[in-house]
Structure formats: C-alpha cells, structure tokens
Amino acid sequence: MRGTLPAFLISAMSLCGQTAPPSFTTLSRQADRARDARQLEQALTLYQRALKLKPDWDEGLWNLGSIAYDLDRYSECAPAFRRLAGLKPDSAPAWTMSGLCEYKLRRYDAALESLSHAESLKFEEPAELARAAWLHLALVLTKTGGFERAIAVLTELTRKDKKSSEIV
C-alpha cells in the first residue's frame, strides 16, 4: 500500500507517527509465518485481516478454517469453509471441512448438504479426510433419519477401511 501513496503523504504520516496499514502481501506472509511457528491465535488474526483485503483468497480461507477447526472454534471455521466451497464448488476437501464444522455445531441439515456434495464429487483423497467425510455423512444421516442410506455409507466404508472401532 505504501507504494501507492504520494510521497508527501508518506512523509506527513511518518512525522505524525502513523504508518500505512500493512499490505495484503505483508499480512499473508506474517500469517503463514505465525501458522508455521504454531502461533495459532496470531495466525488467525492475521489471516482474518488479510482476507478483509482479499476476500477470495482461497489459500487464506483454507488456512483460517483449518486453524479454527484445530482450535475447536467451529463457528469461525464453518463460514470460512463455506465461502471456500462457494469459490471452488468442485473442491471436495472444502465441502468436507464445511460439513465437519457444521456437524460440530449441530447444524445437521447444513452438514448433510455439504457432506452430500462432497460425496457427489466422488471424494477419495486425502484418504484420512475422505474417511472422515464418509463417517460423518453416515452420522448426520442417522441424526436426520436417513438410516438406510447411513447403513449403505457405512457398509461401503467398511469395504474400503475394514471395521474399525469408530465405524462399529
């Protein structure tokens, strides 16, 4: 941003002790460094600030949502992943994470919508995330009365993954 301001304004701001707000590039780099250093609260704040400057930044939405999910802040991760899924409608991981956040918030209809969309995309990779998608789809189907479909999803999951204690 600083490069876009006239020189006299930059000088005047410096004399007053004010500086131009950080640019998107600066904020995104700081957010990535904070994330890499496991300073998650600081990273969340920086990603939020960067996303105000560039709301369609898909990597930032993914990182913001992932960090919020890891911190059990589901009301923050759900809108980030929903926005990402809107920007990238063919992104099964975005739809899956949106569904997982909604499930944690007990918004089962929204979770069912997101997880069903991930299913329609034939989501398989990464395997751990796909497995979580199938398992939570079965759970949300059970909670919303779709018992037969839940059994079909679980049966398919056991064919792929064997019968784990979580599935049983």
N, C-alpha and C positions, 0 to 999 in steps of 0.2 A: 504494500500500500504506500509505503514511504516514497517509492519512486514515482508515484502518480501525483503526489502533492507538489505544488510550486515550491521552489527553494526558499522564498521569503516566508512561507507559511511554516515550513520545517524549522527555519531559524527562530521564528517567533514562538513556536511550540517548545523548542529547546530552551529558550530564555525563560519561559514560564514553567519549566519543569515538566511539561507534558510531552508525550511522545505519541506517535501514530499507533493505532491499535495493531496488534500483530496480524500478519497476513495469513491466508489460508495455508500456504506452504509452511510457514513457521509453526503454526498451531498443529498441523498434521504431523510434522516431524517430531515436535515435542510430545504429542500424544503417543506416537509409536515408541519413542524412547521410554516414556513412562510405563507403557504396557510391557516393553521388553525388560524393564527393571522391576516388574511386578508391583509398581506403584499404581494400583488399580483405581483407587478413588481419583487420583490426579489425572490418570489417563481418561477416565470417564468424563471429567470436567472438560478436558482439552478436546476430546472428540465431539462433545456437545457444542463447544464454541466453534470448532472448525465446520461442523455441519450447519451451523447457522449461516456461515459464509457460502457454503456449497452443499445445499440440502440433498442433492442427488449423488453424493459421493458414496458409491456402493461399498468400497472397502471400509470406509469410516462407519457406515451403518452396521456392517458385519462385526467390526471390532467393538463398537459401542454395545451392540446387542449381546455379543459373546461375553464381554466383561460383566455386563449387568446380570446375565444369566448365571455366571460363575459366582457372583456375589448374592445370589438369590433375590435379586431386585427385578422380579418378573414384570412389574408394572412399567418398568423402563425398557426392558428388552422386547416386550411384545410389540410396541409401536415401531421400534427400530426394525425388527424383522418383517413386520407387516409392510412397512414402507419399502424395504429392500425387495420383498416379494412383488410389490407393485411395480417397482422399477425393472425387475428381472423376473417376469412371470414364468419363465422356464427354469428357474433356479430351485430345484428340489431341496437343496440344503436350506435355503431361505424359508421356504414354505414349512419345512420340518421344524426349524427352530421357532418359527411363529407359532406353530401348533403346540410345541412343547411349552412355550411360555404361557399360552392361553390355557393349556391344561393345568399348569401350576396355579394359575389364577382362578381355576374352577369355572372358566368360561367354556363350557364343553361344546356348545354349538360352534363357536369360533374355532376351537381346537379341531373339531371334526371337519370343518371346511378346509382348514389349512392342511391337515394331515391327509385328507382325501385328495386334495390337489397334488400333494407330494406323491401319493400312491399313483395317481393318473399319469405322472411323469416317469413311472417305472423306476423309482429311486432305488439305487443299489450301492452307490459309492459316496463317501467312505462307508465301509461296512458297519462300523460301530454306530454311526449316525442313522444309517438306514434301519438298522436293527431297533434303535430307539424309536424311530418313526413308526415301524410296524407294531411294536409292542404298545406304544401309546395310542395308536389308532384302535387297536383291539380294546384297550382300557376305556377309551372315550366312547366307543361303540357300546360297550357294556353299560356305561353310565347313562347313555341316551336311548337304551332299549334295543339296540341293533345286535341282539345276541347271536343270531345265526351268522351274520357277517363277521362278528367278532371271532366266532369259532373258526370260520374259514381263514381269517387272517392268522390266527394262532396256529392252525394246522399247517399253513404254508410256512410260517416262521419256524416251526419245529422241523420241517423238512430241510430247511436251509441251515439251521443252527443247532439242531438236536434239542432235546428237552432240558433246558436249563431250569434252575430253581425259580428264577424270575418269571419264566413263561408259565411254569406249572402253577 
